[in-house]
Amino acid sequence: MKNKNPFSALYYMRENKGRAVLCIFMMFLASLMFLAGNYIYSVPYTFEKGFEYSDKLVKINMQSTDEEFKDFFDFVEIVKKDDKLDMVMSSALGFSTMRHGTVLNLDMSEPAYVFNSVSDMKKVFNHLGIEGDFSDCKHKSIIISQDFANNKGIKLGDVVDKSFDEDLGDSYTVDAIINDGSFCTFYLYEDDSNLGRMYIFSDTMEGTELYDYVKKLAGDKKVQIAETMRTRVTQQLEMFDVLFYVIDIIIAVVLAVTVNSVATGQYLKRTYEFGVYKALGRSKKEVKKKVAAEVIAMNVIACTIGFMVIFTFTYLMNELVYQPNGLHLVYFSKLGLIGFVICELLILVPVIWSKGRLMSKADVTEF
């Protein structure tokens, strides 16, 4: 049976559907900030597997002078003698990464790993937990993930070179495709005469602990120790988070002003109604609670519709657009949640406070 209590929050919405729908629509727009945050976070999300690999492998590069050349190979011997560490060496030549797309249509790249032999590659892959069929791998092979292959539109056995991707300096054959979800490029390049790169890993350490241990072990030796990818990329992508929050606040203020204007018009027309409530003995506190209940009820409906639309949209975009291209739009992110909460607070708090205060002053004798 319908609730006929005029003082209930749902009564007004049921009896004034047009006005309520307008307010709900304006509040619904706030929930879209959750989707916007998910889009922003989906860019660093593509690096998650790359972060994991970089946390487990410290890359050491040889410098160019004679002194630095000696320091590098002295450090190689130090690492070999350390029971906590294991290592493989590879060519000192430069190897570029192939760039990949993202859900924001930004071209990004992840680290390139170079191995001097199939056995070295399998040794590192075993440490990283990478599995696959590497029976066709040989000199000048490239190993990439299925997602990376989908994103680049290539398949097993394809030969890729600079004409395919400007970051490639030579021609390579895609001899293995792995299902690890990363966008890293793994090269197999046999080059015993130019060894000058070393990958260090450990069964007991990873991340900053491993990086700090290796850095301390190197001491004052002139070797180039690459920072973890997590550290580098996080610093570079922080600007996206900052930009998102700035835009989020601007949009929230605009929506707050708009919702407040719509709500003001609606509640001014109800001044007599609230004056009657006051005349019938309702306290200012009860009037404020009614206003808050109405605003919150409309907001709950708006958020419910909003999140249903967002999750449906995300599912369809993943199935029809992103996943066929090796990408993924996340369903949830901390960034999106914080952006949504900020937007909600900037809209709800002023509306509830100002309209509650306005209606609590209503007096039936003024009409």
Buried (B, 14 or more C-beta within 10 A) or exposed (E): EEEEEEBBBBBBBEEBEEBBBBBBBBBBBBBBBBBBBBBBBBBBBBBEBBBBBBBBBBBBBBBEEEEBBEBBBEBBEBBEEBEEBBBBBBBBBEBBBBBBBBBEEEEBBBBBBBBBBBEBBBBBBEBBEBEBEBEEBEBBBBBBBBBBBBBBEBEBEBEBEEEBBEBBEEEBBBBBBBEBBBBBBBBBBBBEEEBBBBBBBBEEBBBBEBBEBBBEBBEEBBBEBBBBBBBBBBEEBEEBBEEBBEBBBEBBBEBBEEBBEBBBEBBEEBBEBBBBBBEEEBEBEBBBBBBBBBBEBBBEBBBEBBBEBBBEEBEEBBEEEBBEBBBBBBEBBEBBBBBBBBBBEBBBEBBBEBBBEBBBEBEBEEE
